[in-house]
Amino acid sequence: MSTWELTGADAEFFDQYLADFLPDRIFDAHAHLFTLDHFREEGVPAAFALMPERLGLAEYRRYAEWLHPGGRTVGGLFFGLAFQAGRRANNDFVAAEVESESDGEDDAGQHWYGHLVVAPSMPRDEILVQLRAGDFVGLKCYHTMARVDGPTFEAPIEAYLSEAQVRLAHELGLTITLHMVRDRALADPDNQKTIRDYCLRYPNMRLILAHAARGFNPWHTIQGIDSLRGLHNVWFDTSAVTEAGAFEAIVETMGHERLLYGTDFPVSHMRGRCVAIGDSFHWIYADELDHAEKHANLQPVLIGLESLRALRLACMHTKLSVQQIQDIFYNNAAILFDM
C-alpha cells in the first residue's frame, strides 16, 4: 500500500474519530524536513523509498492537511533527519525552509521554528555559528550519534547530549528535543537521573522529551513519570505515540500544560501503529499485515491519525476541557516559544 496517498479509509477514520475533536489552531512541535539527497552518502533508508524526493516546509504544509485539514496548521518546530554524513546540509536546508516560509506575506500570526541537529562532539563555537546563521531556537540530539561501544539504542543520554551542550542551552535560553533510548525509556533509573540532573543544574534550558518520553510502551512513561515531578523546565511531545496511557500519565502528573502536540512528520504519513508487547513495543506497518484477517478486514490508516485518536482518548479519560485541549495543540507551545 502506497504511503503517499490519502485513502478513503483515512478520510472515514478522520470523520469518525477526529472531525469534532481538533481545534482551529495547531502548532506541530515535532516534524522533520529533508531531501533524499541528504542521505545519498550514507544510503537512503529503505523506509523512505516511497517518500517524495523533497520534503520542505511547503510540502509539509500540504501534507499536514491530511491530518488536520482546513488550514489549521499555523506553526511548527522542525529539524533534520540526516544525522550522519548529511547533517550539515540538512541543518542548512531546515534553516532556509523556515526562514523562507516565515518571510511570507500571507503568514501573519504563523510561527515556524528550527532546531539544530547536533552531534555530541560538536565544538561550542561551531554550534554557536550554526545557531546564529540558521536562527535556530534550540538543539536536537539523537542516539545514532552517541559515542558508545555497542548498540546506540542502549546509550546513556550523556553519550549523545553532552553537558556542555545543555549548559549552552541554559546560557542562551534554548529548547532541546530529546528522544531518549534504553530499553525502558523513562522507567530507566539512569535516564531519570540524567534528566533530573540536567534540568536542575541548568534551569534556563527547556527540555522537550519526544514521543511522550518515548512512551511507545505507555507503561514506561507511567512507571517513570513521577521521577520528573517538581521539574519546571521539562515538556513532552505527542509525536507518533499511538497508545493513550503515556499521555494520560503526563497530564495527571505534570499537568496538561506540559504536553505539546507533534506529528513526527513524515513518520506520521506512514501507515500502521506502535503497540506495547510485554515490557517493550513493536511497530506494525501496513505492508507487513495480512489485510484479510480471520476476524476483520484490516484497513490501516496514517500513523498520524492513530496518534491523534490516542490523544483524544487521553483527553477523554483525563476529562480535559475544550480550552485545555486547545492548550495542548497550540497555547502551550505559544508560551514555550514566546510567540
SULQUIZI-V868879 format. One record per residue. N is the residue number from 1. RES is the residue in one letter. OMEGA is omega in radians with two decimals (none if undefined). D_LAST is the distance of its C-alpha to the last C-alpha in Angstrom with 2 decimals. Layout:
BEGIN
n->(N	N)
res->(RES	RES)
omega->(OMEGA	OMEGA)
d_last->(D_LAST	D_LAST)
END
This chain:
BEGIN
n->(1	2	3	4	5	6	7	8	9	10	11	12	13	14	15	16	17	18	19	20	21	22	23	24	25	26	27	28	29	30	31	32	33	34	35	36	37	38	39	40	41	42	43	44	45	46	47	48	49	50	51	52	53	54	55	56	57	58	59	60	61	62	63	64	65	66	67	68	69	70	71	72	73	74	75	76	77	78	79	80	81	82	83	84	85	86	87	88	89	90	91	92	93	94	95	96	97	98	99	100	101	102	103	104	105	106	107	108	109	110	111	112	113	114	115	116	117	118	119	120	121	122	123	124	125	126	127	128	129	130	131	132	133	134	135	136	137	138	139	140	141	142	143	144	145	146	147	148	149	150	151	152	153	154	155	156	157	158	159	160	161	162	163	164	165	166	167	168	169	170	171	172	173	174	175	176	177	178	179	180	181	182	183	184	185	186	187	188	189	190	191	192	193	194	195	196	197	198	199	200	201	202	203	204	205	206	207	208	209	210	211	212	213	214	215	216	217	218	219	220	221	222	223	224	225	226	227	228	229	230	231	232	233	234	235	236	237	238	239	240	241	242	243	244	245	246	247	248	249	250	251	252	253	254	255	256	257	258	259	260	261	262	263	264	265	266	267	268	269	270	271	272	273	274	275	276	277	278	279	280	281	282	283	284	285	286	287	288	289	290	291	292	293	294	295	296	297	298	299	300	301	302	303	304	305	306	307	308	309	310	311	312	313	314	315	316	317	318	319	320	321	322	323	324	325	326	327	328	329	330	331	332	333	334	335	336	337	338	339)
res->(M	S	T	W	E	L	T	G	A	D	A	E	F	F	D	Q	Y	L	A	D	F	L	P	D	R	I	F	D	A	H	A	H	L	F	T	L	D	H	F	R	E	E	G	V	P	A	A	F	A	L	M	P	E	R	L	G	L	A	E	Y	R	R	Y	A	E	W	L	H	P	G	G	R	T	V	G	G	L	F	F	G	L	A	F	Q	A	G	R	R	A	N	N	D	F	V	A	A	E	V	E	S	E	S	D	G	E	D	D	A	G	Q	H	W	Y	G	H	L	V	V	A	P	S	M	P	R	D	E	I	L	V	Q	L	R	A	G	D	F	V	G	L	K	C	Y	H	T	M	A	R	V	D	G	P	T	F	E	A	P	I	E	A	Y	L	S	E	A	Q	V	R	L	A	H	E	L	G	L	T	I	T	L	H	M	V	R	D	R	A	L	A	D	P	D	N	Q	K	T	I	R	D	Y	C	L	R	Y	P	N	M	R	L	I	L	A	H	A	A	R	G	F	N	P	W	H	T	I	Q	G	I	D	S	L	R	G	L	H	N	V	W	F	D	T	S	A	V	T	E	A	G	A	F	E	A	I	V	E	T	M	G	H	E	R	L	L	Y	G	T	D	F	P	V	S	H	M	R	G	R	C	V	A	I	G	D	S	F	H	W	I	Y	A	D	E	L	D	H	A	E	K	H	A	N	L	Q	P	V	L	I	G	L	E	S	L	R	A	L	R	L	A	C	M	H	T	K	L	S	V	Q	Q	I	Q	D	I	F	Y	N	N	A	A	I	L	F	D	M)
omega->(-3.11	3.11	-2.92	2.97	3.08	-3.04	3.05	3.12	3.08	-3.10	3.12	3.11	3.14	-3.11	-3.07	-2.97	-2.92	-3.01	-3.12	-3.11	-3.00	3.04	-3.06	-3.12	-3.10	3.00	-3.12	-3.03	-3.13	3.11	-3.09	3.04	-3.14	2.89	-3.14	3.08	3.14	-3.11	-3.00	-3.04	-3.11	-3.13	3.14	3.13	-3.09	-3.11	-3.10	-2.99	-3.09	-3.10	3.04	3.14	-3.07	3.04	3.05	-3.06	3.09	3.10	3.10	-3.09	3.11	-3.11	3.08	3.10	3.09	-3.10	3.14	-3.05	3.08	3.11	-3.12	-3.03	-3.03	3.09	3.13	3.07	-2.98	3.04	-3.12	3.10	3.06	-3.00	-3.08	-2.98	-3.07	-3.01	-3.08	3.13	3.13	3.07	3.13	3.13	3.13	-3.14	-3.12	3.14	-3.13	-3.13	-3.09	-3.13	-3.13	-3.13	-3.08	-3.10	-3.09	-3.02	3.10	3.14	3.10	-2.99	-3.09	-3.04	3.10	2.96	3.11	3.06	-3.07	2.97	-3.09	-3.12	-3.09	3.12	-3.14	-3.09	3.13	3.10	-3.13	3.14	-3.10	3.08	-3.07	-3.12	-3.08	-3.11	3.13	3.14	-3.13	-3.04	3.04	3.08	3.11	-2.97	-3.10	3.10	-3.09	3.09	-3.11	2.94	-3.12	-3.06	-3.14	3.08	3.09	-3.06	2.97	-3.08	-3.09	-3.10	3.11	2.96	-3.02	3.09	3.11	3.12	3.08	3.11	3.12	3.10	3.07	-3.10	-3.05	-3.12	-3.09	2.93	3.06	3.03	-3.07	2.96	-3.12	3.06	-2.94	-2.91	-3.01	2.99	-3.06	3.08	3.11	-3.09	3.14	3.08	3.12	-3.09	-3.11	3.14	3.13	-3.11	3.13	-3.07	-3.11	-3.10	-3.08	-2.97	3.13	2.99	3.11	-3.02	3.06	3.12	-3.04	3.02	3.12	-3.07	-3.06	-3.12	3.10	2.82	-3.00	-3.10	3.10	3.07	3.13	-3.08	-3.07	-2.97	-3.10	3.12	-3.12	-3.13	3.13	3.09	-3.05	-3.10	3.09	3.11	-3.11	2.98	-3.01	-2.85	2.96	3.07	-3.00	2.99	-2.93	-2.94	-3.14	3.10	-3.13	-3.14	3.13	-3.13	-3.06	-3.06	-3.05	-3.09	-3.10	-3.12	-3.10	-3.08	-3.13	3.08	3.06	-3.08	-2.93	3.05	0.12	3.05	3.14	-3.06	2.90	-3.11	3.12	3.09	3.08	-3.11	3.04	3.06	-3.08	3.13	3.11	3.13	-3.13	3.06	3.10	-3.11	-3.04	-3.07	-3.13	-3.01	2.90	-3.00	3.06	3.14	-3.04	-3.01	-3.07	3.01	-3.03	3.06	-3.12	3.12	-3.11	3.11	3.11	3.09	3.09	-3.13	3.10	3.11	3.08	3.10	3.10	3.13	3.11	3.11	3.09	-3.08	-3.12	3.03	3.11	3.10	3.07	3.13	3.13	3.06	3.06	3.08	-3.11	-3.06	-3.07	-2.93	3.12	3.10	3.13	3.11	-3.10	-3.08	3.04	-3.08	none)
d_last->(39.51	37.14	33.53	32.06	33.07	32.01	35.04	36.45	36.02	32.25	32.10	34.37	32.39	29.16	31.05	32.75	30.05	26.56	26.72	26.48	23.95	20.81	18.11	17.00	13.44	13.25	11.02	13.65	13.16	16.57	18.21	20.66	21.51	24.93	28.22	31.51	32.72	30.58	32.99	36.25	37.40	37.13	37.84	35.71	35.26	37.51	34.75	33.11	36.32	35.22	31.72	31.08	31.65	28.12	24.90	22.18	18.94	20.99	23.30	20.64	19.26	22.89	23.85	20.85	22.59	25.37	23.32	21.07	22.67	21.89	18.77	16.69	14.86	11.70	10.01	11.32	12.24	15.61	18.58	22.23	25.20	27.97	28.32	31.67	33.27	30.59	27.63	27.19	27.51	25.10	22.44	23.07	22.87	19.44	18.14	19.91	18.78	15.03	15.65	17.97	15.87	12.80	15.43	16.82	17.57	17.07	13.50	11.89	8.91	8.99	7.20	9.99	10.47	13.85	15.81	19.10	22.14	24.37	28.01	29.23	31.58	29.12	29.71	27.04	27.56	27.16	23.85	22.59	23.88	22.25	18.84	18.88	20.60	18.19	14.92	14.45	11.92	14.74	18.22	20.07	23.65	26.39	29.83	31.84	31.41	32.72	35.62	38.10	41.56	41.61	39.11	35.47	34.76	36.34	34.46	33.10	29.44	30.57	32.30	29.18	26.48	28.19	27.77	27.31	24.20	22.82	23.79	21.98	18.72	19.41	20.14	17.02	14.56	14.19	13.94	17.22	18.16	21.75	24.25	27.09	30.66	34.10	36.04	34.63	30.98	29.55	33.08	34.26	34.98	34.22	30.72	30.15	31.50	29.42	26.10	27.03	28.31	25.30	22.86	25.20	26.13	22.70	20.40	17.53	17.41	15.36	17.61	16.98	20.45	20.79	22.93	22.84	24.34	26.59	27.92	29.86	32.69	31.01	33.63	32.35	29.05	30.99	33.42	31.01	27.99	29.71	29.79	26.05	26.33	25.11	22.66	19.31	17.50	18.33	16.64	18.30	17.73	20.19	21.05	24.67	26.02	28.54	29.96	28.44	29.77	27.19	24.33	26.52	27.26	23.62	22.86	26.13	25.98	22.39	20.87	18.92	15.66	16.30	16.76	14.44	15.86	17.04	19.88	21.38	22.00	24.78	26.49	25.14	27.49	30.59	32.84	33.82	32.43	32.67	35.04	36.13	39.72	41.42	39.34	37.49	35.93	36.81	35.05	37.05	36.63	38.12	40.51	42.09	42.94	46.17	44.86	48.17	48.04	50.94	49.13	46.28	45.25	42.06	39.28	36.38	32.93	29.75	28.40	24.96	26.69	28.60	25.51	23.94	27.25	27.34	23.94	25.32	28.41	26.55	24.66	28.11	29.83	27.36	27.38	23.65	22.85	21.13	18.14	18.14	18.39	15.34	13.54	14.88	13.96	10.34	9.35	10.25	8.04	4.92	6.64	7.97	5.48	3.80	0.00)
END
